Amino acid sequence: MSRGRSTSGEPGTPAAGTGRRFCTAALLLALSVASCAAAPAGGNLPGPDTHYEDRAMGVIITFGKWPPDEEEIAPLLRTLHGAGLRVTDRFKRFRVWIFSWEEPREGSRAEELCDELALDGQTASLFESCEPDSLLHPA
């Protein structure tokens, strides 16, 4: 390039300033969109002490046989009811029942409950899988 002539985007030229302004505007827009997407329905952002990853609403049980025979799964239901869980949803397509507590609990409690069910000789054969119904961290 010859002396005295500049190309667009070269430092110190008007075109370089435009490029920087565009990048700054794009960055601000992206941050604005991300913060709006992460905001809960009420518009209040969760506090810094909110721990989503270690909270669970209950457990999700998948059955191999559908519909599950309620007399057959009575020991499973007794254990879940004894832990304070109630059936809140049933999804025929996925052969799933969702059991929930009144209020979220520690995620480890839901994991322990699933382990307890899987290791219990009376309940282990009554379901295909058990997993915590965990709260997801906002993106």
N, C-alpha and C positions, 0 to 999 in steps of 0.2 A: 504494500500500500504506500502511496506517495505521501510526502509530508504536507500537512495542511488540510488534507481531506480525511474525513472520518466516515466510518460505516455505522449503520444502526447497531445499537447495543454496546458500542465502545465506551469505556468509562469516560465520564466527563461530557458526554454528548446528550442532547435532549432525548434521543431515543432510549438511552440507558435509563434515564429517570422514569420514562413511561413504563419500561419493563419492570422496574422495581415497584412502581405504584401498582401495576397490575398484579404482581406476585403478592404484595401486601394485601390488596383487596381480596384476592382469591383465598388467602390464608384466613383472613377475618371472616369471610363468608363460610368457609368450611368449619371453623370453630363455632360460629353461630348456629349452623345447622346441627352440628354434633351435640351442642348443649341443649337444643330444643328437643332433639330426638331422645335424649337421655332423661328428660324431665318426666316425672310421673304425671298422671292425669290431673291432679290438683295443681300442678305447676310448681310444687314445692320439691326442691331437690333434697335427697336424703342427706343427713348429717354425716360427718366424717367417721363417726363411730358405728355406722350401720354396717353390719356384716351379713351380706346376702348369702355368701357361699356356705355359711355354716348354719343356715336355718332351713327347716323343712316344714311343709304344711301337713305331711303325713307320709303314706306309702302308696305305691302303685303295684298292684298284684296282677300278674298275667296268668291266665289259666290255659291249660292244654285242651281241656274238654269244655265245650260251650253248649248250652249254658251250664255253669257249675251247679251241681246238685246241692242245695242248701243243707240238706241233712248230712250229706257226705262231708261237706266242708265246715260242719259245725265246730270242730276243734279249732280250726283256723280262725273262724269268726269269734269264738270265745276269747282267744288270745288277743286278737286285735281290739275287740270291745273292752277287754280288761286293761289294755294300754290306753284307753280313752279315745280310740279311733272309731269313726262311724263312716259307713258307705256314703259318699257324696256324689259319685258319678259311676256309670257303667257304660262301657263302649263295646257293643257287640262285635263290630268290625275288627277290633284289635283284641277281643277276648280279655278285656281289662276292667278291673274294678279299682276305683280310687277311694282310699280311706283317708279321712282328714281329722285333725284335731281342731278344737275351737280356735286356738291361737297357735301360731308357729312355735316350733320347739327347736332344740338343738339338732342339727343334721346328724350328729353322731348317734342320737337316740333312735332316729329312724333306721340308721344303718345297723345298730345293735338289734333292733326288733327284727329286721330282715334276716340277720344272721341267726337269731334265736329260732325263727320259724324254719329256716333251712336245716338247722341241726336237730330239731325236734322230730323224733320218729313218728309222731302222730300227724304232724302238719307238713313235713317235707315233701311228701308225694302228692299233696293236694293242689299244688300250684306249680307253674312253670318258672316264674321269676318274681322277685320282689326287689323294689328299689325305692329309695327315698324320693318323695315328691318335693324336690328342693326349689327354693326361690332362686331365680336367676339374677345375676348381677347385671345392671343396665349396661348397655354397650357404650 
